Every structure is written in structure tokens, then in C-alpha cells.
Amino acid sequence: MIERGRQWGWAAGAVAVALLAVWLRASPALFIHGASGLIDWNYTQLLFRYDAGFIKRGLLGTLLGWLPGTLDYATASRVAYALLGVLAVAFLLPFVRVWRAAEGRAGALWLLLLAVTSPATLGHFARDVGRTDAVVLALAIALLLGLGRLGGARRGAAAALVLSVNGAAILIHEAAFFMVVPLTLAFWHYRDAARAALAWQGACLAALTALTYLVSTRGGFDAVPLAERFAELQSAYGAHVDKGSLSVLYHTGLAENVRHTLAEGFRPARLAHHAVLLAALLPFGYVAVRVLAAVRRDMSVRAWLLLAAAFSPLALYPLGHDHFRWWSLAITNALVAFALLCRAEGAVAERALACLEASRRWVWAALLLALVTGPLGVVTSVDVAAALPWLETLR
């Protein structure tokens, strides 16, 4: 019992140190100067509400509008960091469950530390604090854990859970349809692949597709011209209101998004940032490939489908030039999905943890390199790339 308590203590201490290091690396100005990392773009989108009718991305702002007082920048910063904390807890839960089921073996702790320190996970969300992705992902993880507790016979309850949580995520940001919906549906299918379940799952997919279409095409705001609405919000909330962020309510065309992405997303500098991303993730990627090779014979088709569905955010590549944001969501999804597989299938967990224990040097390399490079950005790769002078010469 004493030995088990020591194991818990060492593991908790290691994770706490890793979390603090990741947060410090992602938000040094917060620790040194007390400066919030909430950018004006993200703050402005927290102000989107249903006051003047239905608009896309309005649910979270409407709920925040119920808080006492005004959602000024200082209040919004506190809310943003609180939501980051909620995401961190939700993200840790699947990995802690694996560690507990493995009775504290080293491989489970390595998996947990790899997940925490990856440039694509919590560090990214700390660097981009206040973006609605954190809420969408936290909702998705809660849904995955909830589906894991439902038995196969409770398909009506599963459908209600999938529709309500994913529906809320889409109302928070319509891109949630690509960010998390495929992952949650694939996990439901992984848990229950009976023919009767397929009908429920197909119906939910159809309903969520229709909701996404309606939000995307009917969620614009034209009651007041952009310049007038911008002036109103600046008068009420100050200079942190961003006109470009507000303009997403006025420019909703898919063709326009694709044109903008093609113009901005494939310039030489952006392609160079992709090369930096590849280099930064080499040790992590090597460990991931080794683990997948070790477990491949124990993985069912449905398990591989679940992992493939985790990468659905990459379908947003032509629709938005936030390419490193999409990579962050995809890698975070994949890590969560793999933790759920380890918890559900003992053979997968056994081989994966043994592989991690045999790959200690590569794990250490991945952990240390992640802290050196820093987290992924939104339209740029890891933040250490800013110190590479040759990137500045590219256009």
C-alpha cells in the first residue's frame, strides 16, 4: 500500500512538473509580466451572441453573457484560462485511467507524459488561449467518456448524447463537424457495430450534417453593417474588439474561404513551417510508429477506423489556412483515441506500454525536444521557428 502511494506520488509530481513546464513554455509573458495570452481575435469571438438573432458561433458567447457584469477583456481572460483548465482535466482523464488500469507501470506514465508535453496538445491550447476549440474538444472528450460508460443496448441514450453534445459543439463553432464529430461517431461505432446501431449512427450523422449546413449558410449577420457593428462593440468592450474577427459573420462563402486559403496557406514561408513541424515531431512520430507497429496485430478494423477518424480536422486544410491548428486537433484527437483503445483492449495496452518502456531514449528525446521547440501555433509551426532567420526571408 505504501509502495502504491509512492508510485502515485511520483507520477502526480512528474505530471504536475510537466504541466507547469508546458504552460510556462507556451505562455512566458503570463508568468513573467502577468500579461494575458488572449488575442483580440479570440476575445471578439467570445462576444458573439444571439441578442439580435441566430448567428454562427453564438452559443458560447450567449452562455458567457449570463455571467454577472460585463465580459470585458480582463474578465474574458480569466474565463479563457478557466476553460483551458477544464480542457486540461478532460484531456488527462483517459490517460490517467490507462495508468490506473496498468497499476502504475512505467509505460503508462510515459504515455501520459508524451500526451501532456506534445507540441500539439495542451501547449497549443495554452498558446492560443480563448479560442473555442478548447471548449469543443472538452465537450468531445466528455462525450467519448460518456459513450464508454453506455452499454450497447442503450442506443437511444447514446444517440441523444451524441446529438446534444455534438450539436452544442457545432453551435459553438461550425467546424466542429470536422474537428470532433467523426471521432465521436467512430468511437460509438467501435463500441457498438451491430446493424441496429448503424441505423442510429447514420441518422445522427445525417442530422449533424444538416445542422452544420444550416449554421454555415444561415449563420451570417446582416442586420447592421460591419462598420457600424464594429463601432458598437468597441464602444461597449473597448479596443480589444477585432474587426477581422467580427467580419467572419459577414463573409460566409465557402468559395471565398477556399480562395483565401489557397492564397495564404501555400506560400513558401508556410511550406517551410511545415518542414519545421516535421522536424519538431520526428522523435514523437518515431515513437508513435513503433507503438502502432507493436499493436497492429491486436487492432481490429474498427480500432483502425477510430484512429483514422481522429485525423478528420485535416479535412479543413482547403477551407481554412489555420493549418497548424488542424494538426494540433488531429494529433490531440489521435492521442485521446489511442488512450481509449488502451483502456478498452488489454492486449493493445500491454503491447503499447511494453513498447514505450523499450523506447525510453526516444521518449526522452520527444519530451525534451517538445519543451525546446514549444507548442504549435495556428498559422505558424512551433514557436522556436521565430528564431530561424531564414524563415523571415520567405514570402
HELIX and SHEET records of a PDB file:
HELIX    1   1 ILE A    2  ALA A   26  1                                  25    
HELIX    2   2 PRO A   28  HIS A   33  1                                   6    
HELIX    3   3 ASP A   40  GLN A   45  1                                   6    
HELIX    4   4 LEU A   59  LEU A   64  1                                   6    
HELIX    5   5 TYR A   73  ALA A  101  1                                  29    
HELIX    6   6 ALA A  106  THR A  117  1                                  12    
HELIX    7   7 LEU A  122  ARG A  127  1                                   6    
HELIX    8   8 ASP A  133  ARG A  149  1                                  17    
HELIX    9   9 ARG A  155  ILE A  172  1                                  18    
HELIX   10  10 ALA A  176  MET A  179  1                                   4    
HELIX   11  11 VAL A  181  ARG A  191  1                                  11    
HELIX   12  12 ARG A  195  ARG A  218  1                                  24    
HELIX   13  13 LEU A  226  TYR A  237  1                                  12    
HELIX   14  14 LYS A  243  LEU A  246  1                                   4    
HELIX   15  15 SER A  247  LEU A  249  5                                   3    
HELIX   16  16 LEU A  254  GLU A  264  1                                  11    
HELIX   17  17 PRO A  268  ALA A  280  1                                  13    
HELIX   18  18 LEU A  282  VAL A  295  1                                  14    
HELIX   19  19 ARG A  296  ASP A  298  5                                   3    
HELIX   20  20 VAL A  301  ALA A  310  1                                  10    
HELIX   21  21 SER A  312  LEU A  316  5                                   5    
HELIX   22  22 HIS A  323  ALA A  344  1                                  22    
HELIX   23  23 GLY A  346  ALA A  358  1                                  13    
HELIX   24  24 ARG A  360  THR A  373  1                                  14    
HELIX   25  25 ASP A  383  ALA A  387  5                                   5    
HELIX   26  26 PRO A  389  GLU A  392  1                                   4    
END                                                                             
